[in-house]
Amino acid sequence: MHIIDSHFHWWPSSVLEQLSKRKDFPRAAPNARGGYSYRRGAGRGAPVNSWAEWYDLDKSLEHMDGLGHQVDVVCSIGPLSVAFSDLAPEEGRDLATMWNEEMAGAQRKYPGRVWASAAVPLLDPGSRSRCWTTPSTSSA
């Protein structure tokens, strides 16, 4: 059986590590689950708490390989999608570029198996076309 998991959690740890360096909101912090707790701001909703498995793509795919089915995945940005627009325009563009490069790298590593969502900050219209530098070479 061929399964496409469209609710797959893999987030590049480099993006959350970058958000962990911030003193102001939005920001992230390592949590007891081995993942990160992401907060948009004081009084702006509950934190998003992830765990270690969200940051190890190889291990997640290896686990799925052991299920006896062909499983391909669609990586969703999910609740982090707003982070890129909550930041100052230049910082949002740089973080979106980091996200997009990580996702493109995963697609190149697992062509036809890993599909990714691109991050686009909405505050700076000019930054939208600068958030990716090299298109993924995965099969489309």
N, C-alpha and C positions, 0 to 999 in steps of 0.2 A: 504494500500500500504506500502511495506517495502522499505525504502530508505537507501542507504549507502552514506553518505556525505564524499567524499574523499578529500575535500578541506576545512577541518574544522580547525579553528584556536583556539587552546587552548595551551597556553604556561605556564609552571609553573612560578609563580611570583618569587619564590625563586631563580631561575636561573637569571632572570633579576635584581633582587635585588643584587645578587652577582656581576654581571657585573657593576652595579651602583657604587660599592665600588672602582672600578678601576679608577686610574688617567690617565693611558695611554690607547691607543686604543688596542683592541676593547673595547668599553664601552657602557653603557646605562645610560639614565637619565630619571626620571619621566617627563611626558609631560602633557599638558593641557587637554588631552583627558582622563586622568585617567590611561593611559598605560605608555609605555616607548618609547623613541626614541633610537634606536640602531645604532651605527656607527662603521664600521670596521676600519676606519682611515681617516686622513685628505686627501682629494682628492681621496678617494677610494669608490666613488659612493654616492648616496643620502642616507640619513638616512632611516631606516625602522621605521615608526611610527605606533604604535599599539594603541588600546584604551582599556578601562577597561574591556569590554566584553571578550577580549581574555584571561583573567586571572581568570574567574569565571566559572569553568566547570559545577558546579551544576546548576547555573542560566541559562547557555546556553542549557543544556539538558532539564531543566524545560520548557524553551521557546519552544523547539522542540516538547515536549510532548503535548503542546497545539495546535499544527498544525493539529492534526487529523490523523497523519501517524506514523508508527513505524520508527524512524530515529536512525541509528547507525552511528558512526563517526570513521574516521581514522585521527588521529592527526599527522600532518606533521610538521617537523622541519622548512621547508621553508628556508627563507633567513638566519636564525640563524645557519644553518648547518655548515657554514664556521667558526663560532666563536670558535668552539672547536679545530680547527687546527690553528687558528690565534694566539692562546695563547701559552705560553711556554709549553712544553710537560706535565709536572706535573700538571700545572694549568688547561690545557685542559682536562686531564684525570679526575681531580677532578670535573670539571664542567660537563663533560659528565656523570660521575657517578651520580651526583645530578639530572641531567635531566632524566636519565634512571630510577632512583629510584622513582622519581615523576610520571613518566609515568607508571611504573609497579604498583604503588599504585592506580592510576586511573583505570587501567585495573582490579585490584582486586576489587575495589569498584563497578565497572560497568562491570562485566564479560559478554563477548559476545556483549557488546554495544559500548565500547570504545576500539579502537585498536590504538597502538602507534608505532612511529618510534623510533629506538634507535639512540643515538648519539655515534659516534666513532671518536675520534681524529686521524688524519692521520700522524702526525709528529713522533710519538713514536710507532713503531710497537709492542713493548712489552706491551704498555698500552691498546691495543685493547681488550685483554681478561680480563683486570682488570676493565673495565668500568661498569660492572654490577656484583653485588654480589649475588643477589637472583633472580632467574627467576620469572616472573609473574606467578601467579597461575590462570590466566584467562583461560577460555576454548579455545582450539585451534582447 
